Amino acid sequence: MTSTSTSADRQGYAPLAEINVTPLVDVMLVLFVIFLVMAPLLTHAIRIDLPRVTASSPAPRDNTVTVSVDAHGGIDVDGHATTLEALDTLLAQRAARDAGLVVTLRSDQKEPFGNVARVLAAIGHSGIRHVAVVTADSNDADPAQTTDSVKR
């Protein structure tokens, strides 16, 4: 049996034909875990004194529809009583006339969220994509008597 020998075989070792990436993967995983742990802490490291303001009422817009849900589940659109079934059709007609229509949703805080969610679903089915939820300022004593502020 003939064998061809190289100088590497004569010295007792063969050339390494592949790179060992295990140490590289270990280092990368450690760095990944360090950054994963440190990232949430970095946002709190920056001290910012945010300005304090009270919410004000936005200027009235021509393309705004106000949908109100009272404590007993009654639905009003711009002050006119309607039903949940008619709300979808009514808003779809208004949205067809004005593509930039914005719905401001006012809901009594005692109204269960399930009813408000059904109203939101009807608004979504009508094709309107801009909805503002109206809330009262938390510093006011009587929310029923305050000027509402719009949170978008």
VMD Tcl script that builds the backbone (N, CA, C; Angstrom):
set m [mol new atoms 456]
animate dup $m
set s [atomselect $m all]
$s set {name element resname resid chain x y z} {
  {N N MET 1 A 0.830 -1.150 0.000}
  {CA C MET 1 A 0.000 0.000 0.000}
  {C C MET 1 A 0.887 1.229 0.000}
  {N N THR 2 A 0.626 2.026 -0.953}
  {CA C THR 2 A 1.455 3.220 -1.057}
  {C C THR 2 A 0.728 4.383 -0.429}
  {N N SER 3 A 1.434 5.198 0.172}
  {CA C SER 3 A 0.832 6.365 0.759}
  {C C SER 3 A 1.635 7.582 0.378}
  {N N THR 4 A 0.906 8.601 0.147}
  {CA C THR 4 A 1.593 9.850 -0.166}
  {C C THR 4 A 1.609 10.654 1.118}
  {N N SER 5 A 2.717 11.148 1.447}
  {CA C SER 5 A 2.804 11.902 2.683}
  {C C SER 5 A 3.140 13.346 2.377}
  {N N THR 6 A 2.601 14.179 3.194}
  {CA C THR 6 A 2.917 15.599 3.061}
  {C C THR 6 A 3.750 16.001 4.252}
  {N N SER 7 A 4.202 17.193 4.229}
  {CA C SER 7 A 5.029 17.643 5.350}
  {C C SER 7 A 4.187 17.754 6.619}
  {N N ALA 8 A 2.874 18.039 6.476}
  {CA C ALA 8 A 2.010 18.136 7.649}
  {C C ALA 8 A 1.815 16.768 8.279}
  {N N ASP 9 A 1.690 15.723 7.439}
  {CA C ASP 9 A 1.523 14.384 8.000}
  {C C ASP 9 A 2.795 13.940 8.716}
  {N N ARG 10 A 3.900 14.379 8.223}
  {CA C ARG 10 A 5.153 13.964 8.853}
  {C C ARG 10 A 5.341 14.606 10.216}
  {N N GLN 11 A 4.768 15.775 10.417}
  {CA C GLN 11 A 4.919 16.437 11.708}
  {C C GLN 11 A 3.835 16.001 12.700}
  {N N GLY 12 A 2.819 15.237 12.258}
  {CA C GLY 12 A 1.832 14.689 13.173}
  {C C GLY 12 A 0.528 15.470 13.238}
  {N N TYR 13 A 0.326 16.424 12.391}
  {CA C TYR 13 A -0.953 17.124 12.388}
  {C C TYR 13 A -1.366 17.437 10.957}
  {N N ALA 14 A -2.657 17.563 10.787}
  {CA C ALA 14 A -3.213 17.871 9.473}
  {C C ALA 14 A -3.743 19.309 9.501}
  {N N PRO 15 A -3.807 19.945 8.357}
  {CA C PRO 15 A -4.309 21.327 8.337}
  {C C PRO 15 A -5.798 21.366 8.726}
  {N N LEU 16 A -6.161 22.391 9.453}
  {CA C LEU 16 A -7.542 22.568 9.895}
  {C C LEU 16 A -8.321 23.213 8.757}
  {N N ALA 17 A -9.353 22.533 8.262}
  {CA C ALA 17 A -10.081 23.000 7.092}
  {C C ALA 17 A -11.366 23.733 7.444}
  {N N GLU 18 A -11.751 23.818 8.692}
  {CA C GLU 18 A -12.981 24.506 9.066}
  {C C GLU 18 A -12.731 25.424 10.255}
  {N N ILE 19 A -13.564 26.423 10.364}
  {CA C ILE 19 A -13.424 27.401 11.433}
  {C C ILE 19 A -14.372 27.014 12.558}
  {N N ASN 20 A -13.916 27.068 13.759}
  {CA C ASN 20 A -14.739 26.763 14.919}
  {C C ASN 20 A -15.494 28.033 15.313}
  {N N VAL 21 A -16.829 28.043 15.132}
  {CA C VAL 21 A -17.630 29.225 15.414}
  {C C VAL 21 A -18.277 29.186 16.794}
  {N N THR 22 A -18.064 28.143 17.542}
  {CA C THR 22 A -18.680 28.017 18.859}
  {C C THR 22 A -18.293 29.168 19.788}
  {N N PRO 23 A -17.028 29.547 19.887}
  {CA C PRO 23 A -16.698 30.687 20.748}
  {C C PRO 23 A -17.351 31.992 20.272}
  {N N LEU 24 A -17.449 32.172 18.978}
  {CA C LEU 24 A -18.083 33.368 18.437}
  {C C LEU 24 A -19.568 33.409 18.812}
  {N N VAL 25 A -20.257 32.280 18.694}
  {CA C VAL 25 A -21.670 32.204 19.064}
  {C C VAL 25 A -21.844 32.448 20.556}
  {N N ASP 26 A -20.956 31.915 21.372}
  {CA C ASP 26 A -21.040 32.135 22.820}
  {C C ASP 26 A -20.916 33.613 23.167}
  {N N VAL 27 A -19.956 34.281 22.569}
  {CA C VAL 27 A -19.754 35.701 22.835}
  {C C VAL 27 A -20.961 36.508 22.362}
  {N N MET 28 A -21.488 36.194 21.203}
  {CA C MET 28 A -22.642 36.926 20.671}
  {C C MET 28 A -23.879 36.724 21.551}
  {N N LEU 29 A -24.101 35.536 22.050}
  {CA C LEU 29 A -25.242 35.290 22.928}
  {C C LEU 29 A -25.106 36.045 24.239}
  {N N VAL 30 A -23.911 36.108 24.786}
  {CA C VAL 30 A -23.696 36.859 26.020}
  {C C VAL 30 A -23.960 38.343 25.782}
  {N N LEU 31 A -23.457 38.896 24.669}
  {CA C LEU 31 A -23.706 40.301 24.349}
  {C C LEU 31 A -25.189 40.561 24.131}
  {N N PHE 32 A -25.878 39.630 23.476}
  {CA C PHE 32 A -27.312 39.779 23.236}
  {C C PHE 32 A -28.080 39.840 24.556}
  {N N VAL 33 A -27.753 38.964 25.482}
  {CA C VAL 33 A -28.428 38.951 26.784}
  {C C VAL 33 A -28.135 40.236 27.550}
  {N N ILE 34 A -26.903 40.714 27.480}
  {CA C ILE 34 A -26.550 41.960 28.175}
  {C C ILE 34 A -27.366 43.119 27.621}
  {N N PHE 35 A -27.437 43.252 26.294}
  {CA C PHE 35 A -28.216 44.339 25.693}
  {C C PHE 35 A -29.707 44.172 25.959}
  {N N LEU 36 A -30.181 42.944 25.988}
  {CA C LEU 36 A -31.591 42.695 26.263}
  {C C LEU 36 A -31.962 43.136 27.673}
  {N N VAL 37 A -31.080 42.931 28.609}
  {CA C VAL 37 A -31.332 43.319 29.992}
  {C C VAL 37 A -31.157 44.827 30.179}
  {N N MET 38 A -30.199 45.414 29.495}
  {CA C MET 38 A -29.871 46.821 29.706}
  {C C MET 38 A -30.794 47.784 28.955}
  {N N ALA 39 A -31.392 47.370 27.858}
  {CA C ALA 39 A -32.193 48.280 27.033}
  {C C ALA 39 A -33.347 48.930 27.801}
  {N N PRO 40 A -34.151 48.192 28.566}
  {CA C PRO 40 A -35.219 48.869 29.312}
  {C C PRO 40 A -34.691 49.826 30.377}
  {N N LEU 41 A -33.526 49.567 30.908}
  {CA C LEU 41 A -32.971 50.427 31.942}
  {C C LEU 41 A -32.472 51.747 31.369}
  {N N LEU 42 A -32.075 51.750 30.101}
  {CA C LEU 42 A -31.539 52.965 29.505}
  {C C LEU 42 A -32.595 54.038 29.314}
  {N N THR 43 A -33.845 53.653 29.069}
  {CA C THR 43 A -34.889 54.660 28.877}
  {C C THR 43 A -35.194 55.394 30.171}
  {N N HIS 44 A -34.979 54.762 31.301}
  {CA C HIS 44 A -35.226 55.413 32.582}
  {C C HIS 44 A -34.008 56.173 33.075}
  {N N ALA 45 A -32.878 55.994 32.430}
  {CA C ALA 45 A -31.667 56.669 32.849}
  {C C ALA 45 A -31.676 58.133 32.435}
  {N N ILE 46 A -32.431 58.486 31.409}
  {CA C ILE 46 A -32.500 59.860 30.938}
  {C C ILE 46 A -33.543 60.602 31.753}
  {N N ARG 47 A -33.122 61.614 32.460}
  {CA C ARG 47 A -34.030 62.396 33.302}
  {C C ARG 47 A -34.622 63.529 32.475}
  {N N ILE 48 A -35.927 63.526 32.321}
  {CA C ILE 48 A -36.628 64.571 31.583}
  {C C ILE 48 A -37.771 65.067 32.453}
  {N N ASP 49 A -37.826 66.369 32.648}
  {CA C ASP 49 A -38.931 66.970 33.380}
  {C C ASP 49 A -39.959 67.416 32.341}
  {N N LEU 50 A -40.989 66.599 32.161}
  {CA C LEU 50 A -41.989 66.875 31.145}
  {C C LEU 50 A -42.862 68.047 31.564}
  {N N PRO 51 A -43.302 68.860 30.611}
  {CA C PRO 51 A -44.165 69.993 30.953}
  {C C PRO 51 A -45.517 69.524 31.448}
  {N N ARG 52 A -46.073 70.245 32.372}
  {CA C ARG 52 A -47.371 69.912 32.932}
  {C C ARG 52 A -48.403 70.872 32.356}
  {N N VAL 53 A -49.422 70.306 31.736}
  {CA C VAL 53 A -50.484 71.118 31.149}
  {C C VAL 53 A -51.824 70.496 31.487}
  {N N THR 54 A -52.846 71.308 31.421}
  {CA C THR 54 A -54.191 70.770 31.538}
  {C C THR 54 A -54.747 70.644 30.140}
  {N N ALA 55 A -55.526 69.621 29.925}
  {CA C ALA 55 A -56.081 69.379 28.600}
  {C C ALA 55 A -57.104 70.451 28.272}
  {N N SER 56 A -57.065 70.896 27.051}
  {CA C SER 56 A -58.035 71.897 26.622}
  {C C SER 56 A -58.898 71.307 25.518}
  {N N SER 57 A -60.018 71.931 25.302}
  {CA C SER 57 A -60.919 71.451 24.264}
  {C C SER 57 A -60.362 71.814 22.899}
  {N N PRO 58 A -60.380 70.881 21.967}
  {CA C PRO 58 A -59.897 71.198 20.634}
  {C C PRO 58 A -60.908 72.090 19.908}
  {N N ALA 59 A -60.425 72.760 18.895}
  {CA C ALA 59 A -61.324 73.599 18.103}
  {C C ALA 59 A -62.328 72.702 17.386}
  {N N PRO 60 A -63.588 73.120 17.327}
  {CA C PRO 60 A -64.581 72.287 16.654}
  {C C PRO 60 A -64.258 72.155 15.162}
  {N N ARG 61 A -64.537 70.982 14.632}
  {CA C ARG 61 A -64.272 70.709 13.226}
  {C C ARG 61 A -65.589 70.458 12.519}
  {N N ASP 62 A -65.611 70.792 11.242}
  {CA C ASP 62 A -66.829 70.599 10.462}
  {C C ASP 62 A -67.093 69.133 10.164}
  {N N ASN 63 A -66.039 68.339 10.077}
  {CA C ASN 63 A -66.208 66.936 9.703}
  {C C ASN 63 A -66.162 66.011 10.917}
  {N N THR 64 A -66.774 66.431 12.006}
  {CA C THR 64 A -66.799 65.640 13.236}
  {C C THR 64 A -68.227 65.223 13.562}
  {N N VAL 65 A -68.371 63.956 13.920}
  {CA C VAL 65 A -69.646 63.422 14.371}
  {C C VAL 65 A -69.457 62.989 15.816}
  {N N THR 66 A -70.353 63.388 16.684}
  {CA C THR 66 A -70.276 62.999 18.084}
  {C C THR 66 A -71.243 61.858 18.354}
  {N N VAL 67 A -70.697 60.732 18.812}
  {CA C VAL 67 A -71.507 59.575 19.195}
  {C C VAL 67 A -71.427 59.460 20.709}
  {N N SER 68 A -72.577 59.492 21.360}
  {CA C SER 68 A -72.628 59.425 22.825}
  {C C SER 68 A -73.342 58.152 23.261}
  {N N VAL 69 A -72.798 57.517 24.306}
  {CA C VAL 69 A -73.418 56.331 24.899}
  {C C VAL 69 A -73.687 56.683 26.355}
  {N N ASP 70 A -74.971 56.695 26.740}
  {CA C ASP 70 A -75.297 57.080 28.113}
  {C C ASP 70 A -75.205 55.877 29.052}
  {N N ALA 71 A -75.468 56.114 30.316}
  {CA C ALA 71 A -75.320 55.077 31.344}
  {C C ALA 71 A -76.304 53.932 31.183}
  {N N HIS 72 A -77.372 54.127 30.422}
  {CA C HIS 72 A -78.383 53.084 30.237}
  {C C HIS 72 A -78.269 52.407 28.877}
  {N N GLY 73 A -77.206 52.704 28.130}
  {CA C GLY 73 A -76.988 52.064 26.832}
  {C C GLY 73 A -77.592 52.806 25.669}
  {N N GLY 74 A -78.195 53.960 25.901}
  {CA C GLY 74 A -78.772 54.751 24.822}
  {C C GLY 74 A -77.685 55.367 23.961}
  {N N ILE 75 A -77.901 55.413 22.647}
  {CA C ILE 75 A -76.916 55.935 21.706}
  {C C ILE 75 A -77.486 57.176 21.034}
  {N N ASP 76 A -76.688 58.237 21.029}
  {CA C ASP 76 A -77.055 59.483 20.354}
  {C C ASP 76 A -75.983 59.814 19.331}
  {N N VAL 77 A -76.404 60.300 18.169}
  {CA C VAL 77 A -75.481 60.785 17.150}
  {C C VAL 77 A -75.797 62.253 16.938}
  {N N ASP 78 A -74.849 63.098 17.300}
  {CA C ASP 78 A -75.025 64.555 17.224}
  {C C ASP 78 A -76.323 65.006 17.906}
  {N N GLY 79 A -76.658 64.392 19.034}
  {CA C GLY 79 A -77.825 64.786 19.810}
  {C C GLY 79 A -79.122 64.117 19.407}
  {N N HIS 80 A -79.104 63.251 18.393}
  {CA C HIS 80 A -80.311 62.561 17.947}
  {C C HIS 80 A -80.222 61.086 18.325}
  {N N ALA 81 A -81.231 60.582 19.009}
  {CA C ALA 81 A -81.235 59.186 19.462}
  {C C ALA 81 A -81.266 58.241 18.262}
  {N N THR 82 A -80.544 57.146 18.388}
  {CA C THR 82 A -80.516 56.112 17.350}
  {C C THR 82 A -80.286 54.762 18.008}
  {N N THR 83 A -80.324 53.712 17.211}
  {CA C THR 83 A -80.060 52.361 17.713}
  {C C THR 83 A -78.706 51.892 17.203}
  {N N LEU 84 A -78.219 50.830 17.811}
  {CA C LEU 84 A -76.934 50.278 17.387}
  {C C LEU 84 A -76.999 49.792 15.944}
  {N N GLU 85 A -78.130 49.212 15.549}
  {CA C GLU 85 A -78.282 48.694 14.188}
  {C C GLU 85 A -78.268 49.838 13.169}
  {N N ALA 86 A -78.909 50.962 13.492}
  {CA C ALA 86 A -78.971 52.098 12.568}
  {C C ALA 86 A -77.682 52.910 12.571}
  {N N LEU 87 A -76.870 52.770 13.615}
  {CA C LEU 87 A -75.638 53.547 13.726}
  {C C LEU 87 A -74.681 53.242 12.582}
  {N N ASP 88 A -74.507 51.985 12.255}
  {CA C ASP 88 A -73.607 51.571 11.180}
  {C C ASP 88 A -74.000 52.232 9.862}
  {N N THR 89 A -75.278 52.164 9.506}
  {CA C THR 89 A -75.761 52.733 8.248}
  {C C THR 89 A -75.634 54.249 8.241}
  {N N LEU 90 A -76.002 54.878 9.345}
  {CA C LEU 90 A -75.936 56.327 9.446}
  {C C LEU 90 A -74.506 56.837 9.276}
  {N N LEU 91 A -73.564 56.192 9.961}
  {CA C LEU 91 A -72.171 56.624 9.859}
  {C C LEU 91 A -71.575 56.304 8.493}
  {N N ALA 92 A -71.986 55.200 7.881}
  {CA C ALA 92 A -71.495 54.861 6.542}
  {C C ALA 92 A -71.938 55.909 5.528}
  {N N GLN 93 A -73.172 56.401 5.667}
  {CA C GLN 93 A -73.658 57.452 4.770}
  {C C GLN 93 A -72.862 58.737 4.967}
  {N N ARG 94 A -72.585 59.088 6.225}
  {CA C ARG 94 A -71.816 60.306 6.491}
  {C C ARG 94 A -70.375 60.163 6.002}
  {N N ALA 95 A -69.806 58.956 6.156}
  {CA C ALA 95 A -68.429 58.725 5.707}
  {C C ALA 95 A -68.326 58.756 4.188}
  {N N ALA 96 A -69.393 58.356 3.490}
  {CA C ALA 96 A -69.383 58.402 2.023}
  {C C ALA 96 A -69.344 59.850 1.530}
  {N N ARG 97 A -69.954 60.759 2.278}
  {CA C ARG 97 A -69.948 62.171 1.893}
  {C C ARG 97 A -68.636 62.859 2.255}
  {N N ASP 98 A -67.987 62.399 3.344}
  {CA C ASP 98 A -66.758 63.041 3.821}
  {C C ASP 98 A -65.751 61.963 4.208}
  {N N ALA 99 A -64.700 61.820 3.380}
  {CA C ALA 99 A -63.718 60.761 3.623}
  {C C ALA 99 A -62.890 61.011 4.888}
  {N N GLY 100 A -62.747 62.252 5.307}
  {CA C GLY 100 A -61.951 62.571 6.491}
  {C C GLY 100 A -62.774 62.693 7.751}
  {N N LEU 101 A -63.909 62.048 7.775}
  {CA C LEU 101 A -64.824 62.150 8.914}
  {C C LEU 101 A -64.175 61.606 10.183}
  {N N VAL 102 A -64.333 62.352 11.272}
  {CA C VAL 102 A -63.797 61.955 12.571}
  {C C VAL 102 A -64.967 61.755 13.523}
  {N N VAL 103 A -64.979 60.638 14.218}
  {CA C VAL 103 A -66.017 60.358 15.206}
  {C C VAL 103 A -65.437 60.612 16.589}
  {N N THR 104 A -66.114 61.431 17.369}
  {CA C THR 104 A -65.739 61.600 18.772}
  {C C THR 104 A -66.723 60.772 19.596}
  {N N LEU 105 A -66.188 59.861 20.351}
  {CA C LEU 105 A -66.995 58.926 21.133}
  {C C LEU 105 A -67.016 59.372 22.582}
  {N N ARG 106 A -68.204 59.642 23.088}
  {CA C ARG 106 A -68.417 59.999 24.486}
  {C C ARG 106 A -69.187 58.859 25.135}
  {N N SER 107 A -68.688 58.377 26.253}
  {CA C SER 107 A -69.358 57.281 26.938}
  {C C SER 107 A -69.390 57.561 28.433}
  {N N ASP 108 A -70.520 57.270 29.046}
  {CA C ASP 108 A -70.641 57.404 30.491}
  {C C ASP 108 A -69.729 56.376 31.139}
  {N N GLN 109 A -69.041 56.779 32.197}
  {CA C GLN 109 A -68.108 55.849 32.839}
  {C C GLN 109 A -68.808 54.673 33.501}
  {N N LYS 110 A -70.107 54.781 33.744}
  {CA C LYS 110 A -70.854 53.676 34.360}
  {C C LYS 110 A -71.330 52.664 33.320}
  {N N GLU 111 A -71.215 53.001 32.040}
  {CA C GLU 111 A -71.648 52.103 30.975}
  {C C GLU 111 A -70.640 50.959 30.843}
  {N N PRO 112 A -71.108 49.706 30.820}
  {CA C PRO 112 A -70.188 48.581 30.653}
  {C C PRO 112 A -69.412 48.686 29.335}
  {N N PHE 113 A -68.151 48.286 29.374}
  {CA C PHE 113 A -67.306 48.422 28.193}
  {C C PHE 113 A -67.803 47.575 27.028}
  {N N GLY 114 A -68.484 46.489 27.294}
  {CA C GLY 114 A -68.998 45.648 26.214}
  {C C GLY 114 A -69.916 46.424 25.285}
  {N N ASN 115 A -70.761 47.298 25.847}
  {CA C ASN 115 A -71.642 48.117 25.011}
  {C C ASN 115 A -70.852 49.141 24.210}
  {N N VAL 116 A -69.852 49.736 24.838}
  {CA C VAL 116 A -69.003 50.710 24.141}
  {C C VAL 116 A -68.223 50.001 23.036}
  {N N ALA 117 A -67.774 48.786 23.282}
  {CA C ALA 117 A -67.043 48.022 22.263}
  {C C ALA 117 A -67.939 47.723 21.059}
  {N N ARG 118 A -69.212 47.458 21.296}
  {CA C ARG 118 A -70.137 47.229 20.180}
  {C C ARG 118 A -70.316 48.503 19.355}
  {N N VAL 119 A -70.357 49.646 20.020}
  {CA C VAL 119 A -70.448 50.922 19.298}
  {C C VAL 119 A -69.168 51.153 18.491}
  {N N LEU 120 A -68.020 50.867 19.078}
  {CA C LEU 120 A -66.748 50.998 18.350}
  {C C LEU 120 A -66.714 50.070 17.140}
  {N N ALA 121 A -67.238 48.860 17.295}
  {CA C ALA 121 A -67.281 47.925 16.167}
  {C C ALA 121 A -68.183 48.459 15.061}
  {N N ALA 122 A -69.321 49.047 15.421}
  {CA C ALA 122 A -70.218 49.631 14.413}
  {C C ALA 122 A -69.540 50.790 13.695}
  {N N ILE 123 A -68.773 51.585 14.435}
  {CA C ILE 123 A -68.027 52.683 13.816}
  {C C ILE 123 A -67.005 52.122 12.835}
  {N N GLY 124 A -66.316 51.071 13.232}
  {CA C GLY 124 A -65.331 50.447 12.345}
  {C C GLY 124 A -65.965 49.836 11.106}
  {N N HIS 125 A -67.123 49.202 11.251}
  {CA C HIS 125 A -67.811 48.593 10.105}
  {C C HIS 125 A -68.297 49.640 9.118}
  {N N SER 126 A -68.538 50.852 9.591}
  {CA C SER 126 A -69.020 51.912 8.697}
  {C C SER 126 A -67.908 52.472 7.822}
  {N N GLY 127 A -66.670 52.087 8.087}
  {CA C GLY 127 A -65.552 52.538 7.264}
  {C C GLY 127 A -64.805 53.727 7.834}
  {N N ILE 128 A -65.198 54.205 8.987}
  {CA C ILE 128 A -64.522 55.349 9.605}
  {C C ILE 128 A -63.306 54.840 10.372}
  {N N ARG 129 A -62.166 55.458 10.114}
  {CA C ARG 129 A -60.927 55.017 10.745}
  {C C ARG 129 A -60.372 56.008 11.754}
  {N N HIS 130 A -61.012 57.166 11.893}
  {CA C HIS 130 A -60.529 58.181 12.828}
  {C C HIS 130 A -61.553 58.337 13.955}
  {N N VAL 131 A -61.172 57.849 15.130}
  {CA C VAL 131 A -62.056 57.898 16.290}
  {C C VAL 131 A -61.302 58.558 17.435}
  {N N ALA 132 A -61.934 59.531 18.063}
  {CA C ALA 132 A -61.369 60.186 19.243}
  {C C ALA 132 A -62.261 59.846 20.434}
  {N N VAL 133 A -61.654 59.452 21.522}
  {CA C VAL 133 A -62.393 59.126 22.735}
  {C C VAL 133 A -62.351 60.350 23.642}
  {N N VAL 134 A -63.502 60.814 24.049}
  {CA C VAL 134 A -63.607 62.018 24.867}
  {C C VAL 134 A -63.592 61.616 26.331}
  {N N THR 135 A -62.729 62.274 27.096}
  {CA C THR 135 A -62.629 62.017 28.525}
  {C C THR 135 A -62.691 63.335 29.273}
  {N N ALA 136 A -62.958 63.259 30.556}
  {CA C ALA 136 A -62.952 64.442 31.413}
  {C C ALA 136 A -61.597 64.552 32.078}
  {N N ASP 137 A -61.212 65.765 32.408}
  {CA C ASP 137 A -59.960 66.009 33.098}
  {C C ASP 137 A -60.031 65.382 34.490}
  {N N SER 138 A -59.015 64.648 34.877}
  {CA C SER 138 A -59.043 63.928 36.159}
  {C C SER 138 A -58.947 64.864 37.357}
  {N N ASN 139 A -58.546 66.111 37.159}
  {CA C ASN 139 A -58.430 67.052 38.281}
  {C C ASN 139 A -59.751 67.714 38.634}
  {N N ASP 140 A -60.762 67.583 37.772}
  {CA C ASP 140 A -62.038 68.232 38.023}
  {C C ASP 140 A -62.863 67.426 39.014}
  {N N ALA 141 A -63.620 68.120 39.845}
  {CA C ALA 141 A -64.424 67.463 40.878}
  {C C ALA 141 A -65.647 66.781 40.287}
  {N N ASP 142 A -66.341 67.429 39.352}
  {CA C ASP 142 A -67.568 66.887 38.781}
  {C C ASP 142 A -67.384 66.728 37.279}
  {N N PRO 143 A -67.090 65.506 36.795}
  {CA C PRO 143 A -66.823 65.313 35.373}
  {C C PRO 143 A -68.001 65.674 34.485}
  {N N ALA 144 A -69.220 65.639 34.993}
  {CA C ALA 144 A -70.380 65.952 34.167}
  {C C ALA 144 A -70.435 67.433 33.817}
  {N N GLN 145 A -69.796 68.280 34.619}
  {CA C GLN 145 A -69.860 69.723 34.409}
  {C C GLN 145 A -68.607 70.266 33.722}
  {N N THR 146 A -67.679 69.420 33.340}
  {CA C THR 146 A -66.415 69.915 32.790}
  {C C THR 146 A -66.455 69.954 31.282}
  {N N THR 147 A -65.522 70.709 30.735}
  {CA C THR 147 A -65.317 70.704 29.292}
  {C C THR 147 A -64.492 69.471 28.973}
  {N N ASP 148 A -64.964 68.675 28.044}
  {CA C ASP 148 A -64.276 67.433 27.725}
  {C C ASP 148 A -63.024 67.705 26.910}
  {N N SER 149 A -62.079 66.809 27.039}
  {CA C SER 149 A -60.853 66.892 26.257}
  {C C SER 149 A -60.753 65.642 25.399}
  {N N VAL 150 A -60.182 65.806 24.246}
  {CA C VAL 150 A -60.095 64.690 23.299}
  {C C VAL 150 A -58.727 64.052 23.421}
  {N N LYS 151 A -58.705 62.739 23.603}
  {CA C LYS 151 A -57.470 61.961 23.631}
  {C C LYS 151 A -57.431 61.123 22.367}
  {N N ARG 152 A -56.417 61.287 21.565}
  {CA C ARG 152 A -56.313 60.528 20.305}
  {C C ARG 152 A -55.232 59.507 20.402}
}
mol reanalyze $m
mol bondsrecalc $m
mol representation Tube
mol addrep $m
